[in-house]
Amino acid sequence: MTVELIKQISAEVFKTMLLASGPVLLVSLLVGVLISFIQAITQLQEFTITFVPKIIAVFLCLLFFMPWITNVLLDFTRNIINNIPAYIK
């Protein structure tokens, strides 16, 4: 294994990780900011209010994006397994 190959695999790992977790993290961030904005406007500072909408939003996001996330992870896994002979040279 060369340094370039390790860099390439590492870059692919980070890209796959961001693609797989990105939609869920983005939805959670947006819902959190929206709820915080509403709390700031209404001056209702209850910390537990943000959890239920975030949990529901993350669940719906996972339900909606799970086929795409699965395809991203399967493509990455197939790529790694198919390239094993090239990696051991």
A tleap script that builds the chain and sets N, CA, C and O, in Angstrom:
source leaprc.protein.ff14SB
mol = sequence {
  NMET THR VAL GLU LEU ILE LYS GLN ILE SER
  ALA GLU VAL PHE LYS THR MET LEU LEU ALA
  SER GLY PRO VAL LEU LEU VAL SER LEU LEU
  VAL GLY VAL LEU ILE SER PHE ILE GLN ALA
  ILE THR GLN LEU GLN GLU PHE THR ILE THR
  PHE VAL PRO LYS ILE ILE ALA VAL PHE LEU
  CYS LEU LEU PHE PHE MET PRO TRP ILE THR
  ASN VAL LEU LEU ASP PHE THR ARG ASN ILE
  ILE ASN ASN ILE PRO ALA TYR ILE CLYS
}
set mol.1.N position { 0.838 -1.177 0.000 }
set mol.1.CA position { 0.000 0.000 0.000 }
set mol.1.C position { 0.887 1.246 0.000 }
set mol.1.O position { 1.852 1.352 0.757 }
set mol.2.N position { 0.535 2.153 -0.850 }
set mol.2.CA position { 1.295 3.392 -0.930 }
set mol.2.C position { 0.570 4.495 -0.157 }
set mol.2.O position { -0.590 4.353 0.229 }
set mol.3.N position { 1.271 5.564 0.048 }
set mol.3.CA position { 0.691 6.707 0.754 }
set mol.3.C position { -0.452 7.297 -0.065 }
set mol.3.O position { -1.466 7.710 0.498 }
set mol.4.N position { -0.301 7.341 -1.366 }
set mol.4.CA position { -1.361 7.885 -2.232 }
set mol.4.C position { -2.628 7.047 -2.142 }
set mol.4.O position { -3.734 7.587 -2.134 }
set mol.5.N position { -2.468 5.735 -2.076 }
set mol.5.CA position { -3.626 4.855 -1.974 }
set mol.5.C position { -4.347 5.074 -0.641 }
set mol.5.O position { -5.577 5.101 -0.594 }
set mol.6.N position { -3.595 5.228 0.415 }
set mol.6.CA position { -4.200 5.485 1.724 }
set mol.6.C position { -4.913 6.826 1.733 }
set mol.6.O position { -5.997 6.947 2.304 }
set mol.7.N position { -4.318 7.837 1.107 }
set mol.7.CA position { -4.983 9.142 0.994 }
set mol.7.C position { -6.282 9.028 0.210 }
set mol.7.O position { -7.294 9.622 0.580 }
set mol.8.N position { -6.248 8.263 -0.873 }
set mol.8.CA position { -7.435 8.089 -1.708 }
set mol.8.C position { -8.545 7.381 -0.935 }
set mol.8.O position { -9.703 7.797 -0.985 }
set mol.9.N position { -8.193 6.318 -0.223 }
set mol.9.CA position { -9.200 5.591 0.555 }
set mol.9.C position { -9.737 6.468 1.677 }
set mol.9.O position { -10.938 6.464 1.946 }
set mol.10.N position { -8.866 7.214 2.330 }
set mol.10.CA position { -9.305 8.103 3.411 }
set mol.10.C position { -10.246 9.178 2.895 }
set mol.10.O position { -11.251 9.492 3.533 }
set mol.11.N position { -9.921 9.736 1.751 }
set mol.11.CA position { -10.793 10.756 1.162 }
set mol.11.C position { -12.159 10.164 0.821 }
set mol.11.O position { -13.190 10.804 1.028 }
set mol.12.N position { -12.156 8.947 0.302 }
set mol.12.CA position { -13.421 8.285 -0.032 }
set mol.12.C position { -14.232 7.982 1.237 }
set mol.12.O position { -15.458 8.093 1.235 }
set mol.13.N position { -13.547 7.602 2.306 }
set mol.13.CA position { -14.233 7.338 3.581 }
set mol.13.C position { -14.897 8.605 4.102 }
set mol.13.O position { -16.066 8.580 4.488 }
set mol.14.N position { -14.157 9.715 4.116 }
set mol.14.CA position { -14.732 10.968 4.626 }
set mol.14.C position { -15.864 11.474 3.740 }
set mol.14.O position { -16.860 11.998 4.239 }
set mol.15.N position { -15.714 11.319 2.434 }
set mol.15.CA position { -16.782 11.737 1.517 }
set mol.15.C position { -18.039 10.909 1.757 }
set mol.15.O position { -19.144 11.449 1.793 }
set mol.16.N position { -17.872 9.609 1.919 }
set mol.16.CA position { -19.017 8.735 2.168 }
set mol.16.C position { -19.657 9.043 3.516 }
set mol.16.O position { -20.881 9.034 3.646 }
set mol.17.N position { -18.834 9.312 4.505 }
set mol.17.CA position { -19.355 9.646 5.832 }
set mol.17.C position { -20.179 10.931 5.782 }
set mol.17.O position { -21.255 11.003 6.375 }
set mol.18.N position { -19.679 11.935 5.080 }
set mol.18.CA position { -20.424 13.194 4.975 }
set mol.18.C position { -21.705 13.023 4.171 }
set mol.18.O position { -22.737 13.604 4.510 }
set mol.19.N position { -21.644 12.230 3.110 }
set mol.19.CA position { -22.846 11.999 2.315 }
set mol.19.C position { -23.898 11.228 3.102 }
set mol.19.O position { -25.092 11.503 2.981 }
set mol.20.N position { -23.464 10.271 3.901 }
set mol.20.CA position { -24.413 9.440 4.644 }
set mol.20.C position { -25.021 10.192 5.827 }
set mol.20.O position { -26.203 10.020 6.125 }
set mol.21.N position { -24.234 11.014 6.495 }
set mol.21.CA position { -24.739 11.690 7.690 }
set mol.21.C position { -25.201 13.115 7.432 }
set mol.21.O position { -25.886 13.702 8.269 }
set mol.22.N position { -24.843 13.671 6.301 }
set mol.22.CA position { -25.140 15.063 6.009 }
set mol.22.C position { -26.607 15.447 6.044 }
set mol.22.O position { -26.964 16.416 6.713 }
set mol.23.N position { -27.469 14.721 5.346 }
set mol.23.CA position { -28.884 15.132 5.359 }
set mol.23.C position { -29.501 15.137 6.753 }
set mol.23.O position { -30.256 16.047 7.097 }
set mol.24.N position { -29.186 14.134 7.547 }
set mol.24.CA position { -29.768 14.060 8.889 }
set mol.24.C position { -29.235 15.185 9.772 }
set mol.24.O position { -29.994 15.817 10.506 }
set mol.25.N position { -27.936 15.428 9.698 }
set mol.25.CA position { -27.354 16.503 10.504 }
set mol.25.C position { -27.865 17.871 10.071 }
set mol.25.O position { -28.108 18.739 10.910 }
set mol.26.N position { -28.027 18.065 8.774 }
set mol.26.CA position { -28.528 19.336 8.268 }
set mol.26.C position { -29.973 19.587 8.711 }
set mol.26.O position { -30.314 20.696 9.124 }
set mol.27.N position { -30.809 18.569 8.625 }
set mol.27.CA position { -32.203 18.715 9.063 }
set mol.27.C position { -32.250 18.998 10.565 }
set mol.27.O position { -33.017 19.851 11.009 }
set mol.28.N position { -31.439 18.291 11.344 }
set mol.28.CA position { -31.406 18.523 12.783 }
set mol.28.C position { -30.951 19.947 13.102 }
set mol.28.O position { -31.501 20.599 13.990 }
set mol.29.N position { -29.952 20.418 12.376 }
set mol.29.CA position { -29.469 21.785 12.581 }
set mol.29.C position { -30.547 22.811 12.240 }
set mol.29.O position { -30.779 23.749 13.003 }
set mol.30.N position { -31.199 22.635 11.105 }
set mol.30.CA position { -32.225 23.586 10.687 }
set mol.30.C position { -33.408 23.617 11.647 }
set mol.30.O position { -33.916 24.690 11.974 }
set mol.31.N position { -33.847 22.451 12.098 }
set mol.31.CA position { -34.958 22.406 13.054 }
set mol.31.C position { -34.545 23.047 14.371 }
set mol.31.O position { -35.336 23.766 14.980 }
set mol.32.N position { -33.322 22.798 14.818 }
set mol.32.CA position { -32.833 23.405 16.051 }
set mol.32.C position { -32.777 24.916 15.971 }
set mol.32.O position { -33.167 25.607 16.911 }
set mol.33.N position { -32.289 25.434 14.845 }
set mol.33.CA position { -32.223 26.887 14.671 }
set mol.33.C position { -33.623 27.482 14.600 }
set mol.33.O position { -33.874 28.542 15.173 }
set mol.34.N position { -34.523 26.821 13.912 }
set mol.34.CA position { -35.898 27.308 13.805 }
set mol.34.C position { -36.583 27.341 15.176 }
set mol.34.O position { -37.234 28.325 15.526 }
set mol.35.N position { -36.433 26.275 15.934 }
set mol.35.CA position { -37.042 26.230 17.267 }
set mol.35.C position { -36.402 27.282 18.180 }
set mol.35.O position { -37.098 27.933 18.960 }
set mol.36.N position { -35.088 27.449 18.085 }
set mol.36.CA position { -34.412 28.475 18.892 }
set mol.36.C position { -34.891 29.864 18.519 }
set mol.36.O position { -35.070 30.718 19.387 }
set mol.37.N position { -35.100 30.093 17.227 }
set mol.37.CA position { -35.613 31.376 16.768 }
set mol.37.C position { -37.012 31.633 17.338 }
set mol.37.O position { -37.312 32.733 17.802 }
set mol.38.N position { -37.851 30.616 17.295 }
set mol.38.CA position { -39.206 30.752 17.840 }
set mol.38.C position { -39.153 30.987 19.350 }
set mol.38.O position { -39.919 31.787 19.886 }
set mol.39.N position { -38.243 30.285 20.032 }
set mol.39.CA position { -38.106 30.493 21.475 }
set mol.39.C position { -37.612 31.898 21.793 }
set mol.39.O position { -38.029 32.497 22.785 }
set mol.40.N position { -36.735 32.419 20.964 }
set mol.40.CA position { -36.229 33.775 21.195 }
set mol.40.C position { -37.330 34.805 20.980 }
set mol.40.O position { -37.407 35.794 21.708 }
set mol.41.N position { -38.176 34.580 19.988 }
set mol.41.CA position { -39.268 35.516 19.713 }
set mol.41.C position { -40.296 35.482 20.840 }
set mol.41.O position { -40.746 36.530 21.303 }
set mol.42.N position { -40.664 34.295 21.278 }
set mol.42.CA position { -41.700 34.172 22.308 }
set mol.42.C position { -41.151 34.267 23.717 }
set mol.42.O position { -41.927 34.297 24.672 }
set mol.43.N position { -39.838 34.315 23.876 }
set mol.43.CA position { -39.152 34.355 25.161 }
set mol.43.C position { -39.524 33.163 26.041 }
set mol.43.O position { -39.587 33.267 27.266 }
set mol.44.N position { -39.766 32.040 25.390 }
set mol.44.CA position { -40.049 30.786 26.088 }
set mol.44.C position { -38.752 29.985 26.106 }
set mol.44.O position { -38.365 29.402 25.094 }
set mol.45.N position { -38.087 29.957 27.246 }
set mol.45.CA position { -36.761 29.340 27.333 }
set mol.45.C position { -36.829 27.990 28.039 }
set mol.45.O position { -36.256 27.817 29.114 }
set mol.46.N position { -37.514 27.060 27.446 }
set mol.46.CA position { -37.591 25.700 27.975 }
set mol.46.C position { -36.677 24.822 27.129 }
set mol.46.O position { -36.848 24.746 25.912 }
set mol.47.N position { -35.717 24.162 27.753 }
set mol.47.CA position { -34.705 23.405 27.026 }
set mol.47.C position { -35.271 22.126 26.403 }
set mol.47.O position { -34.740 21.647 25.400 }
set mol.48.N position { -36.311 21.581 26.963 }
set mol.48.CA position { -36.843 20.317 26.454 }
set mol.48.C position { -37.707 20.487 25.208 }
set mol.48.O position { -38.023 19.502 24.542 }
set mol.49.N position { -38.093 21.713 24.885 }
set mol.49.CA position { -38.956 21.942 23.717 }
set mol.49.C position { -38.251 21.565 22.418 }
set mol.49.O position { -38.911 21.139 21.470 }
set mol.50.N position { -36.954 21.707 22.351 }
set mol.50.CA position { -36.241 21.442 21.098 }
set mol.50.C position { -36.110 19.951 20.797 }
set mol.50.O position { -35.937 19.575 19.638 }
set mol.51.N position { -36.189 19.100 21.814 }
set mol.51.CA position { -35.912 17.689 21.596 }
set mol.51.C position { -36.974 16.977 20.762 }
set mol.51.O position { -36.634 16.246 19.832 }
set mol.52.N position { -38.239 17.176 21.074 }
set mol.52.CA position { -39.305 16.445 20.362 }
set mol.52.C position { -39.355 16.808 18.879 }
set mol.52.O position { -39.406 15.897 18.052 }
set mol.53.N position { -39.344 18.090 18.495 }
set mol.53.CA position { -39.335 18.385 17.058 }
set mol.53.C position { -38.089 17.854 16.346 }
set mol.53.O position { -38.171 17.397 15.205 }
set mol.54.N position { -36.926 17.914 17.023 }
set mol.54.CA position { -35.706 17.388 16.414 }
set mol.54.C position { -35.797 15.882 16.209 }
set mol.54.O position { -35.409 15.379 15.155 }
set mol.55.N position { -36.303 15.162 17.197 }
set mol.55.CA position { -36.429 13.710 17.075 }
set mol.55.C position { -37.378 13.348 15.949 }
set mol.55.O position { -37.099 12.441 15.165 }
set mol.56.N position { -38.490 14.044 15.865 }
set mol.56.CA position { -39.457 13.767 14.789 }
set mol.56.C position { -38.852 14.097 13.430 }
set mol.56.O position { -39.007 13.330 12.480 }
set mol.57.N position { -38.167 15.228 13.332 }
set mol.57.CA position { -37.564 15.627 12.058 }
set mol.57.C position { -36.468 14.658 11.632 }
set mol.57.O position { -36.377 14.303 10.457 }
set mol.58.N position { -35.635 14.228 12.579 }
set mol.58.CA position { -34.572 13.277 12.246 }
set mol.58.C position { -35.168 11.938 11.822 }
set mol.58.O position { -34.692 11.324 10.867 }
set mol.59.N position { -36.192 11.489 12.514 }
set mol.59.CA position { -36.847 10.234 12.135 }
set mol.59.C position { -37.431 10.319 10.726 }
set mol.59.O position { -37.257 9.401 9.925 }
set mol.60.N position { -38.119 11.413 10.425 }
set mol.60.CA position { -38.702 11.566 9.090 }
set mol.60.C position { -37.616 11.686 8.020 }
set mol.60.O position { -37.763 11.171 6.912 }
set mol.61.N position { -36.539 12.362 8.363 }
set mol.61.CA position { -35.417 12.483 7.431 }
set mol.61.C position { -34.797 11.115 7.160 }
set mol.61.O position { -34.511 10.774 6.012 }
set mol.62.N position { -34.591 10.336 8.214 }
set mol.62.CA position { -34.054 8.987 8.029 }
set mol.62.C position { -35.003 8.124 7.199 }
set mol.62.O position { -34.568 7.358 6.338 }
set mol.63.N position { -36.281 8.255 7.462 }
set mol.63.CA position { -37.273 7.487 6.701 }
set mol.63.C position { -37.242 7.866 5.226 }
set mol.63.O position { -37.365 7.003 4.357 }
set mol.64.N position { -37.081 9.143 4.948 }
set mol.64.CA position { -37.080 9.625 3.571 }
set mol.64.C position { -35.759 9.328 2.857 }
set mol.64.O position { -35.764 8.912 1.699 }
set mol.65.N position { -34.627 9.538 3.541 }
set mol.65.CA position { -33.317 9.406 2.909 }
set mol.65.C position { -32.667 8.030 3.059 }
set mol.65.O position { -31.596 7.808 2.495 }
set mol.66.N position { -33.273 7.105 3.796 }
set mol.66.CA position { -32.632 5.820 4.042 }
set mol.66.C position { -32.301 5.044 2.763 }
set mol.66.O position { -31.223 4.454 2.697 }
set mol.67.N position { -33.162 5.013 1.749 }
set mol.67.CA position { -32.752 4.302 0.522 }
set mol.67.C position { -31.512 4.920 -0.127 }
set mol.67.O position { -30.634 4.200 -0.603 }
set mol.68.N position { -31.444 6.239 -0.145 }
set mol.68.CA position { -30.280 6.901 -0.741 }
set mol.68.C position { -29.022 6.663 0.089 }
set mol.68.O position { -27.955 6.390 -0.461 }
set mol.69.N position { -29.146 6.766 1.417 }
set mol.69.CA position { -28.001 6.525 2.299 }
set mol.69.C position { -27.517 5.087 2.150 }
set mol.69.O position { -26.312 4.834 2.123 }
set mol.70.N position { -28.446 4.154 2.054 }
set mol.70.CA position { -28.078 2.755 1.875 }
set mol.70.C position { -27.326 2.557 0.570 }
set mol.70.O position { -26.337 1.827 0.532 }
set mol.71.N position { -27.780 3.197 -0.495 }
set mol.71.CA position { -27.076 3.080 -1.779 }
set mol.71.C position { -25.673 3.671 -1.716 }
set mol.71.O position { -24.742 3.108 -2.290 }
set mol.72.N position { -25.509 4.793 -1.029 }
set mol.72.CA position { -24.181 5.400 -0.882 }
set mol.72.C position { -23.248 4.450 -0.139 }
set mol.72.O position { -22.108 4.243 -0.555 }
set mol.73.N position { -23.731 3.874 0.960 }
set mol.73.CA position { -22.906 2.961 1.748 }
set mol.73.C position { -22.613 1.668 0.989 }
set mol.73.O position { -21.505 1.138 1.073 }
set mol.74.N position { -23.593 1.164 0.255 }
set mol.74.CA position { -23.365 -0.055 -0.527 }
set mol.74.C position { -22.382 0.182 -1.668 }
set mol.74.O position { -21.546 -0.676 -1.952 }
set mol.75.N position { -22.472 1.325 -2.318 }
set mol.75.CA position { -21.506 1.648 -3.375 }
set mol.75.C position { -20.091 1.741 -2.827 }
set mol.75.O position { -19.146 1.259 -3.450 }
set mol.76.N position { -19.947 2.361 -1.661 }
set mol.76.CA position { -18.634 2.461 -1.037 }
set mol.76.C position { -18.095 1.069 -0.695 }
set mol.76.O position { -16.934 0.763 -0.962 }
set mol.77.N position { -18.945 0.238 -0.106 }
set mol.77.CA position { -18.524 -1.109 0.275 }
set mol.77.C position { -18.148 -1.935 -0.945 }
set mol.77.O position { -17.131 -2.628 -0.938 }
set mol.78.N position { -18.966 -1.864 -1.994 }
set mol.78.CA position { -18.645 -2.594 -3.231 }
set mol.78.C position { -17.318 -2.131 -3.818 }
set mol.78.O position { -16.515 -2.944 -4.274 }
set mol.79.N position { -17.096 -0.836 -3.804 }
set mol.79.CA position { -15.857 -0.277 -4.334 }
set mol.79.C position { -14.652 -0.792 -3.553 }
set mol.79.O position { -13.646 -1.177 -4.148 }
set mol.80.N position { -14.749 -0.801 -2.236 }
set mol.80.CA position { -13.650 -1.291 -1.404 }
set mol.80.C position { -13.411 -2.783 -1.661 }
set mol.80.O position { -12.269 -3.204 -1.841 }
set mol.81.N position { -14.472 -3.573 -1.677 }
set mol.81.CA position { -14.316 -5.022 -1.867 }
set mol.81.C position { -13.787 -5.347 -3.263 }
set mol.81.O position { -12.930 -6.219 -3.411 }
set mol.82.N position { -14.287 -4.657 -4.282 }
set mol.82.CA position { -13.825 -4.922 -5.638 }
set mol.82.C position { -12.375 -4.529 -5.853 }
set mol.82.O position { -11.711 -5.104 -6.715 }
set mol.83.N position { -11.867 -3.573 -5.102 }
set mol.83.CA position { -10.503 -3.107 -5.271 }
set mol.83.C position { -9.503 -3.751 -4.321 }
set mol.83.O position { -8.352 -3.319 -4.262 }
set mol.84.N position { -9.912 -4.766 -3.582 }
set mol.84.CA position { -8.980 -5.441 -2.671 }
set mol.84.C position { -7.745 -5.983 -3.418 }
set mol.84.O position { -6.630 -5.829 -2.918 }
set mol.85.N position { -7.903 -6.608 -4.588 }
set mol.85.CA position { -6.679 -7.079 -5.283 }
set mol.85.C position { -5.710 -5.952 -5.626 }
set mol.85.O position { -4.496 -6.147 -5.587 }
set mol.86.N position { -6.230 -4.788 -5.958 }
set mol.86.CA position { -5.353 -3.659 -6.253 }
set mol.86.C position { -4.699 -3.120 -4.984 }
set mol.86.O position { -3.589 -2.591 -5.036 }
set mol.87.N position { -5.369 -3.249 -3.858 }
set mol.87.CA position { -4.827 -2.725 -2.612 }
set mol.87.C position { -3.668 -3.570 -2.096 }
set mol.87.O position { -2.760 -3.036 -1.460 }
set mol.88.N position { -3.676 -4.872 -2.354 }
set mol.88.CA position { -2.615 -5.716 -1.791 }
set mol.88.C position { -1.388 -5.806 -2.677 }
set mol.88.O position { -0.415 -6.461 -2.303 }
set mol.89.N position { -1.402 -5.172 -3.834 }
set mol.89.CA position { -0.224 -5.181 -4.705 }
set mol.89.C position { 0.883 -4.354 -4.143 }
set mol.89.O position { 1.948 -4.254 -4.752 }
savepdb mol mol.pdb
quit
